[in-house]
């Protein structure tokens, strides 16, 4: 399991507010980024993307920026309806 430092911006308009608009918490997103079941590149933004499960079992997609080898900045995340 990889380890990453994850950057959170609690300011209005930051990534914490954005993911909360999608019904997710920083803990949900961190779970996906730390243990993805699949990774790739977003077709729409060209950014890295990770798919995985939240602690409560929801399948989630996280789009992020890789700041350096160990630092990630989540841009958006959303639940995938199966």
VEXFINU-345349 format. One line per field, with one value per residue (C-alpha): residue number from 1; x, y, z. Coordinates in nm, 2 decimals, padded with zeros to 4 digits. Layout:
<sites>
n = NUM  ...
px = X  ...
py = Y  ...
pz = Z  ...
</sites>
This chain:
<sites>
n = 1  2  3  4  5  6  7  8  9  10  11  12  13  14  15  16  17  18  19  20  21  22  23  24  25  26  27  28  29  30  31  32  33  34  35  36  37  38  39  40  41  42  43  44  45  46  47  48  49  50  51  52  53  54  55  56  57  58  59  60  61  62  63  64  65  66  67  68  69  70  71  72  73  74  75  76  77  78  79  80  81  82
px = 00.00  00.15  00.17  00.09  00.07  -00.26  -00.31  -00.65  -00.77  -01.04  -01.09  -01.42  -01.40  -01.12  -01.11  -01.27  -01.58  -01.59  -01.58  -01.84  -02.08  -02.05  -02.14  -01.78  -01.53  -01.16  -01.14  -01.34  -01.10  -00.79  -00.91  -00.94  -00.60  -00.42  -00.57  -00.70  -00.84  -00.76  -00.57  -00.55  -00.58  -00.90  -01.02  -01.17  -00.89  -00.58  -00.52  -00.45  -00.75  -00.81  -01.10  -01.16  -01.39  -01.47  -01.47  -01.85  -01.82  -01.91  -01.72  -01.56  -01.36  -01.10  -00.93  -00.61  -00.29  00.04  00.25  00.56  00.63  00.46  00.22  -00.13  -00.39  -00.75  -00.93  -01.27  -01.43  -01.76  -01.95  -02.00  -02.35  -02.33
py = 00.00  00.33  00.63  00.98  01.32  01.46  01.84  01.97  02.33  02.41  02.76  02.85  02.71  02.47  02.10  02.00  02.21  02.07  01.70  01.76  01.89  01.53  01.37  01.27  01.35  01.39  01.05  00.89  01.04  00.94  00.58  00.57  00.74  00.51  00.19  00.23  -00.06  00.10  00.41  00.59  00.93  01.14  01.17  01.51  01.68  01.47  01.45  01.13  00.94  00.67  00.44  00.27  00.21  00.44  00.29  00.25  00.06  00.32  00.31  00.65  00.82  01.07  01.31  01.46  01.64  01.47  01.75  01.53  01.16  01.15  01.45  01.46  01.73  01.60  01.81  01.64  01.32  01.16  00.84  00.61  00.47  00.11
pz = 00.00  -00.10  00.14  00.03  00.19  00.09  00.07  00.20  00.15  00.41  00.27  00.09  -00.26  -00.16  -00.23  00.11  00.03  -00.33  -00.23  00.04  -00.23  -00.37  -00.03  00.05  00.33  00.33  00.50  00.22  -00.04  00.15  00.17  -00.21  -00.27  -00.02  -00.15  -00.51  -00.70  -01.03  -01.15  -01.48  -01.65  -01.67  -02.03  -01.96  -01.76  -01.83  -01.46  -01.27  -01.15  -00.88  -00.82  -00.49  -00.20  00.10  00.45  00.42  00.09  -00.17  -00.50  -00.56  -00.84  -00.73  -00.97  -00.83  -00.90  -00.82  -00.66  -00.62  -00.56  -00.22  -00.23  -00.38  -00.41  -00.47  -00.72  -00.72  -00.61  -00.67  -00.60  -00.89  -00.91  -01.00
</sites>
